[in-house]
Amino acid sequence: MALVPCGIAAAETVYYKGTPVNWEHGRWLAVYSYSHVQTHKYTHAAGANDVFSGWKKPGELANATAFVGTGRATAYWDCK
């Protein structure tokens, strides 16, 4: 699992057990924290502050968006 304070936006490839995981995270409209995660091999989830996407099947997009106002935006992903 990864936990990252968010700036504006980032899209990156992270790895779980050597398999690439697509992860996009950041702020949306300056007041929302978001995290989008997708992998085609593992069950995965996204988190934004206190919002959890729930576990998604391989190939499904996991989305989490949380209103944070001017507070800190934190995004995370997880696979199993």
C-alpha positions as a printed NumPy array, in Angstrom:
array([[  0.   ,   0.   ,   0.   ],
       [  1.193,   3.537,  -0.737],
       [  0.242,   6.771,   1.003],
       [  1.067,  10.058,  -0.71 ],
       [  0.209,  13.678,   0.127],
       [ -1.35 ,  15.168,  -3.01 ],
       [ -0.311,  18.305,  -4.839],
       [ -2.222,  19.129,  -8.004],
       [ -2.297,  15.825,  -9.934],
       [ -0.06 ,  12.896, -10.742],
       [ -0.367,   9.859, -12.984],
       [  2.144,   7.119, -12.493],
       [  2.8  ,   3.441, -12.809],
       [  3.476,   1.777,  -9.48 ],
       [  4.234,  -1.913,  -8.974],
       [  2.682,  -4.672,  -6.883],
       [  4.587,  -7.974,  -6.864],
       [  6.346,  -6.811, -10.04 ],
       [  3.087,  -6.106, -11.889],
       [  2.345,  -2.559, -13.095],
       [ -0.567,  -0.736, -11.463],
       [ -1.951,   2.449, -13.025],
       [ -2.507,   5.132, -10.38 ],
       [ -3.757,   8.683, -10.835],
       [ -4.167,  10.933,  -7.81 ],
       [ -4.29 ,  14.556,  -6.764],
       [ -6.684,  17.451,  -6.239],
       [ -9.752,  18.178,  -8.326],
       [-11.369,  21.649,  -8.427],
       [ -8.896,  22.619,  -5.665],
       [-11.118,  21.219,  -2.89 ],
       [-11.363,  17.464,  -3.616],
       [ -8.798,  14.721,  -3.083],
       [ -9.005,  11.842,  -5.561],
       [ -7.385,   8.505,  -6.337],
       [ -8.028,   6.222,  -9.349],
       [ -6.385,   2.784,  -9.524],
       [ -6.5  ,  -0.007, -12.102],
       [ -4.671,  -3.271, -12.632],
       [ -5.596,  -6.238, -14.793],
       [ -4.099,  -8.921, -12.551],
       [ -4.982,  -8.233,  -8.892],
       [ -7.925,  -7.15 ,  -6.79 ],
       [ -7.279,  -3.495,  -5.967],
       [ -8.654,  -0.413,  -4.189],
       [ -8.229,   3.355,  -4.095],
       [ -8.463,   5.769,  -1.2  ],
       [ -8.726,   9.522,  -0.855],
       [ -8.471,  10.825,   2.701],
       [-11.246,   8.935,   4.567],
       [-13.037,   7.613,   1.438],
       [-12.377,   3.999,   0.343],
       [-13.412,   2.716,  -3.098],
       [-13.987,  -0.833,  -1.966],
       [-12.148,  -3.757,  -3.521],
       [-12.456,  -3.99 ,  -7.311],
       [-11.907,  -6.995,  -9.569],
       [ -8.993,  -7.06 , -12.024],
       [ -9.73 ,  -4.725, -14.933],
       [-12.255,  -2.58 , -13.042],
       [-11.403,   1.019, -12.183],
       [-11.307,   1.842,  -8.461],
       [-12.294,   5.462,  -7.719],
       [-12.281,   7.439,  -4.491],
       [-13.024,  11.158,  -4.118],
       [-13.218,  13.118,  -0.86 ],
       [-14.073,  16.744,  -0.137],
       [-11.126,  18.254,   1.764],
       [-11.646,  21.995,   1.274],
       [ -8.33 ,  23.705,   1.958],
       [ -7.134,  20.768,   4.076],
       [ -4.51 ,  18.195,   3.226],
       [ -5.279,  15.823,   0.341],
       [ -3.959,  12.294,   0.838],
       [ -4.309,   9.464,  -1.685],
       [ -3.507,   5.763,  -1.453],
       [ -3.795,   2.505,  -3.358],
       [ -3.704,  -1.14 ,  -2.341],
       [ -3.7  ,  -4.536,  -4.059],
       [ -4.212,  -8.1  ,  -2.879]])
